[in-house]
Amino acid sequence: MTYPKIFKSGNLTLNKRKICVVVTARPSYSRIKTALKAIQAHPALELHLVAAASALLDNYGRVVDTMEADGFAVAEQVYMILEGENLVTSAKSTGLGIVELSTVFDKLKPDAVVTIADRFETMATAITASYMNIPLVHVQGGEVTGSIDEKVRHAITKLADLHLVSNQKAAERVIRMGEEPSSVIVTGCPSIDIAAKVLENPELDFDPFEKYGGVGKTFDISCGYLVGLQHPVTTEHEVARRQVTETLYAVKEIGLPTFWFWPNVDAGSDGTSRGIRSFREIERPENMRFFKNMLPDDFLKLLYNSRCIIGNSSVAIRECSFLGIPAVNIGSREQGRERGRNVIDVVHERSEISSAIRRHLSNGHYPFDPIYGNGKAGERIAQVLAEVPLHFQKRLTY
């Protein structure tokens, strides 16, 4: 028989709560990194970190290596991604994730499982924990976006027991969905913690080419540069290649040096990847270099020192609003998400994209906007996990 670890607080001897956090992708790690550090450091908590899905794949930056380099011990690795990056493989990967994660949770026997945001792998985590009667903690629920992400996010809300949301509007939406108000806590977004830290030393103090390699020409960035990051939209996966091609040619027209990053492992990412490769082979751009991944802190420093980010990543909406970085948001992927003055929304049409970039180049950086937090979310999340009940009664709203 095994017993939970204990810690002493004053005259009390208390059981440590075993918190299992499942990280399934590059953006998920950025969204939860500071909370992982705070959980790891908290005397009442014991961190069990699970790396799964594209977090283990070299094609998507193998973020598990970054996690370990940052000092986290990975308790389990879960391979669950079927090759193909289409609707069928996304659905099957979700099912495979349920199968594999059930074994992991049975082995670890956590007191709570933490799942992040709205990806299909996140759904697998939520379903597994719910059916195994393990309290589920959802970070970043209650937000509004386009595509299937919103369905997944709201479905996870209904499965979750504890909701740690980024802002008050998100909290209000979760409560309107029928969740017990006391189970909904505004913590802010942990990725903003990293952005706040970057603001303390925003200088680009590393050589991106030397540190991360990448594919393409090396160029001079002393007069400014752009950052490109575009993911496929699941509900528009069949036109992903055309959409990214429009963006690439718009950026080429601007002519500034550009750091371009590979997409997430979503339905349509094969089309996005083919579009990037085809553009690279046909145009052989002298002013563009392509990367898989960067450390979260380095990526935000690269962004902060850029003149604009182009694409449809949520980093342009969340962290870039806090940092005041000009952002051109393309298409429907982030539709409905709260945004700051730093964002210009356009459709997938190269002339509109290039026009928006030029507007931002004239405007420069914007004042910071704390829509998604003030830089203390990780500490707040750990404190909540240590102190609050993990089971809440659902309210009936029908």
RODO-2510 file (C-alpha; in nm, 4 decimals, decimal comma):
residues 398
     n   res          X          Y          Z
     1     m     0,0000     0,0000     0,0000
     2     t     0,1245     0,3514    -0,0822
     3     y     0,0569     0,6618     0,1234
     4     p     0,0438     1,0275     0,0151
     5     k     0,3374     1,2479     0,1072
     6     i     0,2711     1,4875     0,3930
     7     f     0,3978     1,8274     0,4957
     8     k     0,3808     2,0168     0,8242
     9     s     0,2325     2,3651     0,8604
    10     g     0,2595     2,4968     1,2147
    11     n     0,1076     2,2304     1,4352
    12     l    -0,0794     2,0721     1,1457
    13     t     0,0270     1,7727     0,9388
    14     l    -0,1432     1,7754     0,5986
    15     n    -0,1504     1,5507     0,2944
    16     k     0,0065     1,6905    -0,0202
    17     r    -0,2312     1,7182    -0,3132
    18     k    -0,1043     1,5312    -0,6179
    19     i    -0,1676     1,7574    -0,9167
    20     c    -0,1343     1,5982    -1,2610
    21     v    -0,0846     1,8522    -1,5413
    22     v    -0,1116     1,7259    -1,8995
    23     v     0,0818     1,9290    -2,1574
    24     t    -0,0040     1,8294    -2,5128
    25     a     0,1431     2,0966    -2,7406
    26     r     0,3899     2,3830    -2,7794
    27     p     0,1366     2,6582    -2,6932
    28     s    -0,0002     2,4623    -2,3970
    29     y     0,3402     2,4690    -2,2293
    30     s     0,3662     2,8464    -2,2688
    31     r     0,0156     2,8767    -2,1243
    32     i     0,0998     2,6806    -1,8086
    33     k     0,4772     2,7097    -1,7481
    34     t     0,4656     2,9574    -1,4597
    35     a     0,1868     2,7600    -1,2920
    36     l     0,4019     2,4452    -1,3164
    37     k     0,6855     2,6279    -1,1400
    38     a     0,4503     2,7528    -0,8691
    39     i     0,2927     2,4084    -0,8187
    40     q     0,6385     2,2507    -0,8002
    41     a     0,7460     2,5020    -0,5351
    42     h     0,4286     2,4908    -0,3227
    43     p     0,4666     2,2908     0,0003
    44     a     0,1095     2,1607    -0,0152
    45     l     0,1295     2,0324    -0,3739
    46     e     0,3082     1,7537    -0,5586
    47     l     0,3454     1,8006    -0,9355
    48     h     0,3005     1,5079    -1,1730
    49     l     0,3747     1,6317    -1,5244
    50     v     0,2558     1,4354    -1,8281
    51     a     0,3846     1,5176    -2,1773
    52     a     0,1607     1,4007    -2,4583
    53     a     0,0640     1,4360    -2,8244
    54     s     0,2635     1,6871    -3,0326
    55     a     0,4673     1,7883    -2,7257
    56     l     0,6646     1,4692    -2,7998
    57     l     0,7032     1,5138    -3,1756
    58     d     1,0113     1,6580    -3,3418
    59     n     0,8064     1,8016    -3,6300
    60     y     0,6368     2,0349    -3,3820
    61     g     0,9410     2,1352    -3,1785
    62     r     0,9394     1,8472    -2,9240
    63     v     0,8564     2,0768    -2,6356
    64     v     0,9107     1,7926    -2,3857
    65     d     1,2853     1,8600    -2,4196
    66     t     1,2256     2,2237    -2,3279
    67     m     1,0203     2,1200    -2,0263
    68     e     1,2986     1,8971    -1,8985
    69     a     1,5619     2,1649    -1,9687
    70     d     1,3521     2,4030    -1,7580
    71     g     1,3880     2,1673    -1,4627
    72     f     1,0623     1,9715    -1,4766
    73     a     1,0592     1,5955    -1,4291
    74     v     0,8199     1,4363    -1,6783
    75     a     0,6350     1,1547    -1,5029
    76     e     0,4827     0,9979    -1,8145
    77     q     0,4937     1,0364    -2,1923
    78     v     0,1816     0,9621    -2,3966
    79     y     0,2105     0,9068    -2,7721
    80     m    -0,1344     0,9625    -2,9193
    81     i    -0,1040     1,1509    -3,2516
    82     l    -0,1929     0,9656    -3,5720
    83     e    -0,0179     1,0985    -3,8814
    84     g    -0,2268     1,2775    -4,1418
    85     e    -0,3363     1,6015    -3,9755
    86     n    -0,6953     1,5780    -4,0965
    87     l    -1,0407     1,5496    -3,9405
    88     v    -1,0303     1,1696    -3,9184
    89     t    -0,6874     1,1547    -3,7534
    90     s    -0,7837     1,4320    -3,5097
    91     a    -1,0880     1,2331    -3,3981
    92     k    -0,8926     0,9077    -3,3766
    93     s    -0,6070     1,0769    -3,1886
    94     t    -0,8596     1,2021    -2,9335
    95     g    -0,9838     0,8465    -2,8836
    96     l    -0,6317     0,7100    -2,8570
    97     g    -0,5550     0,9785    -2,6010
    98     i    -0,8443     0,8594    -2,3846
    99     v    -0,7150     0,5017    -2,4005
   100     e    -0,3578     0,5942    -2,3102
   101     l    -0,4329     0,8617    -2,0502
   102     s    -0,6658     0,6296    -1,8583
   103     t    -0,3680     0,4000    -1,7956
   104     v    -0,1508     0,6944    -1,6906
   105     f    -0,4092     0,8348    -1,4496
   106     d    -0,4697     0,4911    -1,2994
   107     k    -0,0964     0,4616    -1,2373
   108     l    -0,0416     0,8128    -1,0970
   109     k    -0,3670     0,8311    -0,8983
   110     p    -0,3724     1,2128    -0,8862
   111     d    -0,5983     1,4179    -0,6610
   112     a    -0,6729     1,6475    -0,9572
   113     v    -0,5965     1,6722    -1,3274
   114     v    -0,5237     2,0079    -1,4901
   115     t    -0,6056     2,0579    -1,8570
   116     i    -0,5364     2,3669    -2,0647
   117     a    -0,7457     2,5650    -2,3133
   118     d    -0,9224     2,4082    -2,6086
   119     r    -0,7251     2,1610    -2,8200
   120     f    -0,8559     1,8169    -2,9207
   121     e    -0,5918     1,6539    -2,6995
   122     t    -0,7283     1,8624    -2,4125
   123     m    -1,0679     1,7053    -2,4735
   124     a    -0,9112     1,3594    -2,4331
   125     t    -0,7659     1,4656    -2,0979
   126     a    -1,1007     1,6028    -1,9806
   127     i    -1,3049     1,2987    -2,0804
   128     t    -1,0600     1,0571    -1,9205
   129     a    -1,0429     1,2404    -1,5880
   130     s    -1,4213     1,2792    -1,5761
   131     y    -1,4969     0,9119    -1,6359
   132     m    -1,2380     0,8147    -1,3731
   133     n    -1,3980     1,0472    -1,1145
   134     i    -1,0819     1,2548    -1,0844
   135     p    -1,1497     1,6255    -1,0213
   136     l    -1,0802     1,8173    -1,3407
   137     v    -0,9309     2,1678    -1,3335
   138     h    -0,9730     2,3692    -1,6540
   139     v    -0,7433     2,6637    -1,7267
   140     q    -0,8616     2,9290    -1,9768
   141     g    -1,2266     2,8324    -2,0051
   142     g    -1,5061     3,0751    -2,0867
   143     e    -1,3379     3,2452    -2,3807
   144     v    -1,4971     3,2974    -2,7214
   145     t    -1,3225     3,2142    -3,0490
   146     g    -1,3978     3,0721    -3,3896
   147     s    -1,3651     2,7204    -3,5323
   148     i    -1,4152     2,3983    -3,3344
   149     d    -1,2002     2,5329    -3,0501
   150     e    -1,4993     2,7041    -2,8920
   151     k    -1,7065     2,3834    -2,8930
   152     v    -1,4200     2,1940    -2,7309
   153     r    -1,3543     2,4660    -2,4738
   154     h    -1,7190     2,4878    -2,3668
   155     a    -1,7546     2,1077    -2,3582
   156     i    -1,4544     2,0888    -2,1257
   157     t    -1,6176     2,3556    -1,9081
   158     k    -1,9143     2,1238    -1,8531
   159     l    -1,6803     1,8370    -1,7640
   160     a    -1,4608     2,0423    -1,5305
   161     d    -1,4979     2,0791    -1,1540
   162     l    -1,2820     2,3880    -1,1066
   163     h    -1,2480     2,6746    -1,3560
   164     l    -0,9400     2,8986    -1,3504
   165     v    -1,0167     3,1686    -1,6039
   166     s    -0,8200     3,4570    -1,7533
   167     n    -1,0555     3,7481    -1,6912
   168     q    -1,3929     3,8543    -1,5534
   169     k    -1,5803     3,8234    -1,8835
   170     a    -1,4677     3,4626    -1,9152
   171     a    -1,5807     3,3976    -1,5575
   172     e    -1,9262     3,5400    -1,6334
   173     r    -1,9644     3,3150    -1,9378
   174     v    -1,8716     3,0039    -1,7402
   175     i    -2,1260     3,0905    -1,4702
   176     r    -2,3946     3,1518    -1,7350
   177     m    -2,3228     2,7996    -1,8609
   178     g    -2,4480     2,6709    -1,5268
   179     e    -2,1275     2,6293    -1,3272
   180     e    -2,1251     2,6951    -0,9541
   181     p    -1,9963     3,0531    -0,9060
   182     s    -1,7660     2,9491    -0,6219
   183     s    -1,5911     2,7064    -0,8617
   184     v    -1,5024     2,9867    -1,1046
   185     i    -1,1912     3,1841    -1,0100
   186     v    -1,0212     3,4608    -1,2074
   187     t    -0,6482     3,3871    -1,1983
   188     g    -0,5289     3,5533    -1,5186
   189     c    -0,3398     3,3708    -1,7920
   190     p    -0,0004     3,2196    -1,6960
   191     s     0,1483     3,3106    -2,0338
   192     i     0,1141     3,6767    -1,9333
   193     d     0,3486     3,6004    -1,6416
   194     i     0,6219     3,5239    -1,8942
   195     a     0,5418     3,8411    -2,0855
   196     a     0,5671     4,0451    -1,7652
   197     k     0,9061     3,8895    -1,6938
   198     v     1,0219     3,9711    -2,0467
   199     l     0,9335     4,3372    -1,9910
   200     e     1,1923     4,3469    -1,7118
   201     n     1,4653     4,2670    -1,9674
   202     p     1,3186     4,2979    -2,3184
   203     e     1,6460     4,3170    -2,5091
   204     l     1,6990     4,0505    -2,7769
   205     d     1,9997     3,9067    -2,5954
   206     f     2,0495     3,5942    -2,8095
   207     d     2,1206     3,5206    -3,1741
   208     p     1,8087     3,3444    -3,3144
   209     f     2,0055     3,1918    -3,6032
   210     e     2,2849     3,0574    -3,3855
   211     k     2,0623     2,9309    -3,1040
   212     y     1,7748     2,7801    -3,3031
   213     g     1,9106     2,7129    -3,6518
   214     g     1,6038     2,7158    -3,8710
   215     v     1,5857     2,6789    -4,2488
   216     g     1,6588     2,9580    -4,4965
   217     k     1,8873     3,2549    -4,5389
   218     t     2,0523     3,4429    -4,2548
   219     f     1,9650     3,8133    -4,2705
   220     d     2,0328     4,1456    -4,1016
   221     i     1,7638     4,2413    -3,8461
   222     s     1,9144     4,5713    -3,7302
   223     c     1,6503     4,7743    -3,9200
   224     g     1,3551     4,5688    -3,7949
   225     y     1,1812     4,2433    -3,8761
   226     l     0,8430     4,0673    -3,8782
   227     v     0,7201     3,7439    -3,7164
   228     g     0,4812     3,5071    -3,8959
   229     l     0,2788     3,2290    -3,7307
   230     q    -0,0306     3,0872    -3,9005
   231     h    -0,2218     2,7749    -3,8035
   232     p    -0,4869     2,5930    -4,0066
   233     v    -0,8505     2,6503    -3,9119
   234     t    -1,0082     2,3104    -3,8434
   235     t    -1,3419     2,4015    -4,0018
   236     e    -1,1601     2,5407    -4,3072
   237     h    -0,8908     2,2739    -4,3305
   238     e    -0,9422     2,2136    -4,7016
   239     v    -0,8231     2,5677    -4,7873
   240     a    -0,5350     2,5839    -4,5382
   241     r    -0,2717     2,5807    -4,8137
   242     r    -0,4338     2,8668    -5,0046
   243     q    -0,4765     3,0707    -4,6872
   244     v    -0,1132     3,0490    -4,5791
   245     t     0,0029     3,1171    -4,9349
   246     e    -0,1846     3,4489    -4,9347
   247     t    -0,0095     3,5473    -4,6125
   248     l     0,3364     3,4442    -4,7307
   249     y     0,3093     3,6497    -5,0499
   250     a     0,1808     3,9502    -4,8553
   251     v     0,4819     3,9321    -4,6252
   252     k     0,7121     3,8882    -4,9243
   253     e     0,5676     4,2065    -5,0752
   254     i     0,6522     4,4040    -4,7595
   255     g     1,0138     4,2998    -4,7950
   256     l     1,1172     4,3106    -4,4295
   257     p     1,3185     4,0225    -4,2772
   258     t     1,0766     3,7674    -4,1327
   259     f     1,0985     3,4858    -3,8789
   260     w     0,8298     3,2305    -3,9729
   261     f     0,7129     2,9518    -3,7393
   262     w     0,5627     2,6112    -3,8179
   263     p     0,1908     2,5472    -3,7429
   264     n     0,0266     2,3385    -3,4709
   265     v    -0,0716     1,9757    -3,5276
   266     d    -0,4336     2,0467    -3,6287
   267     a    -0,6496     1,9234    -3,9145
   268     g    -0,5160     2,1094    -4,2152
   269     s    -0,1596     2,1517    -4,0881
   270     d    -0,0362     1,9267    -4,3687
   271     g    -0,1864     2,1786    -4,6148
   272     t    -0,0300     2,4703    -4,4283
   273     s     0,3065     2,2931    -4,4241
   274     r     0,2876     2,2139    -4,7964
   275     g     0,2033     2,5765    -4,8670
   276     i     0,5097     2,6929    -4,6743
   277     r     0,7393     2,4403    -4,8434
   278     s     0,6065     2,5199    -5,1892
   279     f     0,6492     2,8938    -5,1340
   280     r     1,0003     2,8397    -5,0038
   281     e     1,1030     2,6275    -5,3036
   282     i     0,9437     2,8504    -5,5687
   283     e     1,0329     3,1932    -5,4300
   284     r     1,3557     3,1089    -5,2424
   285     p     1,3021     3,4180    -5,0237
   286     e     1,6186     3,5956    -4,9158
   287     n     1,4445     3,7660    -4,6244
   288     m     1,2616     3,4726    -4,4582
   289     r     1,3794     3,1976    -4,2235
   290     f     1,1614     2,9138    -4,0930
   291     f     1,1635     2,7729    -3,7383
   292     k     0,9886     2,4901    -3,5527
   293     n     1,0009     2,6250    -3,2008
   294     m     1,1672     2,8562    -2,9468
   295     l     1,1727     2,8707    -2,5690
   296     p     0,8709     3,0724    -2,4471
   297     d     1,0859     3,3521    -2,3051
   298     d     1,2996     3,3750    -2,6192
   299     f     0,9947     3,3722    -2,8442
   300     l     0,8373     3,6622    -2,6559
   301     k     1,1640     3,8573    -2,6676
   302     l     1,1772     3,7981    -3,0412
   303     l     0,8173     3,9198    -3,0655
   304     y     0,8730     4,2244    -2,8458
   305     n     1,1581     4,3446    -3,0618
   306     s     0,9697     4,2842    -3,3871
   307     r     0,7734     4,5470    -3,5744
   308     c     0,4633     4,3273    -3,6205
   309     i     0,3315     3,9715    -3,5906
   310     i     0,1209     3,8307    -3,8764
   311     g    -0,1023     3,5218    -3,8754
   312     n    -0,3745     3,3803    -3,6520
   313     s    -0,2041     3,2656    -3,3331
   314     s    -0,3612     3,3505    -2,9984
   315     v    -0,0234     3,4874    -2,8865
   316     a    -0,1010     3,7918    -3,1031
   317     i    -0,4215     3,8456    -2,9059
   318     r    -0,3054     3,7552    -2,5551
   319     e     0,0639     3,8191    -2,4899
   320     c     0,0994     4,0790    -2,7639
   321     s    -0,1840     4,2885    -2,6186
   322     f     0,0047     4,2945    -2,2872
   323     l     0,3350     4,3762    -2,4602
   324     g     0,1803     4,6262    -2,7049
   325     i     0,3133     4,4437    -3,0120
   326     p     0,1348     4,5304    -3,3396
   327     a    -0,0591     4,2286    -3,4674
   328     v    -0,2331     4,1489    -3,7958
   329     n    -0,4888     3,8781    -3,7197
   330     i    -0,6063     3,6884    -4,0262
   331     g    -0,9335     3,5009    -4,0700
   332     s    -1,1753     3,3388    -3,8268
   333     r    -0,9529     3,1392    -3,5902
   334     e    -0,9530     3,4046    -3,3155
   335     q    -1,2998     3,5394    -3,3957
   336     g    -1,4759     3,6696    -3,0844
   337     r    -1,1716     3,6614    -2,8558
   338     e    -1,1242     3,9817    -2,6573
   339     r    -0,8515     4,1904    -2,8142
   340     g    -0,6583     4,5098    -2,7519
   341     r    -0,5855     4,8088    -2,9724
   342     n    -0,2759     4,6326    -3,1063
   343     v    -0,4845     4,4033    -3,3338
   344     i    -0,5993     4,4686    -3,6906
   345     d    -0,8356     4,1998    -3,8237
   346     v    -0,8291     4,1070    -4,1937
   347     v    -0,9442     3,8277    -4,4240
   348     h    -0,7222     3,5821    -4,6119
   349     e    -0,6401     3,8206    -4,8967
   350     r    -0,2844     3,9328    -4,9596
   351     s    -0,3591     4,2968    -5,0421
   352     e    -0,5561     4,3407    -4,7165
   353     i    -0,2828     4,1685    -4,5187
   354     s    -0,0024     4,3801    -4,6637
   355     s    -0,2078     4,6969    -4,6162
   356     a    -0,2634     4,6127    -4,2466
   357     i     0,1081     4,5439    -4,1995
   358     r     0,1927     4,8839    -4,3456
   359     r    -0,0538     5,0542    -4,1110
   360     h     0,1134     4,8907    -3,8130
   361     l     0,4600     4,9800    -3,9368
   362     s     0,3489     5,3438    -3,9354
   363     n     0,1925     5,3201    -3,5888
   364     g     0,4696     5,1407    -3,4006
   365     h     0,4143     4,9694    -3,0635
   366     y     0,0986     5,0259    -2,8567
   367     p     0,0428     5,0849    -2,4828
   368     f     0,0241     4,7615    -2,2820
   369     d    -0,3227     4,6204    -2,2160
   370     p    -0,3752     4,3730    -1,9253
   371     i    -0,6838     4,2022    -2,0747
   372     y    -0,5583     3,8561    -1,9804
   373     g    -0,3826     3,9200    -1,6506
   374     n    -0,1169     4,1146    -1,4645
   375     g     0,1682     3,8632    -1,4454
   376     k     0,0799     3,6750    -1,1251
   377     a    -0,1387     3,3944    -1,2607
   378     g     0,0973     3,1021    -1,1912
   379     e     0,1247     3,1809    -0,8217
   380     r    -0,2495     3,2346    -0,7989
   381     i    -0,3253     2,9005    -0,9673
   382     a    -0,0977     2,7082    -0,7299
   383     q    -0,2552     2,8751    -0,4274
   384     v    -0,6054     2,7914    -0,5482
   385     l    -0,5092     2,4276    -0,6145
   386     a    -0,3727     2,4011    -0,2615
   387     e    -0,6654     2,5593    -0,0810
   388     v    -1,0027     2,5240    -0,2526
   389     p    -1,2335     2,2199    -0,2646
   390     l    -1,1869     2,0143    -0,5785
   391     h    -1,5476     1,8926    -0,6118
   392     f    -1,8359     2,1317    -0,6749
   393     q    -2,2048     2,0682    -0,7280
   394     k    -2,3221     2,1573    -1,0801
   395     r    -2,6195     2,3917    -1,0981
   396     l    -2,9207     2,2798    -1,2959
   397     t    -3,0175     2,5477    -1,5507
   398     y    -3,2929     2,3659    -1,7380
***
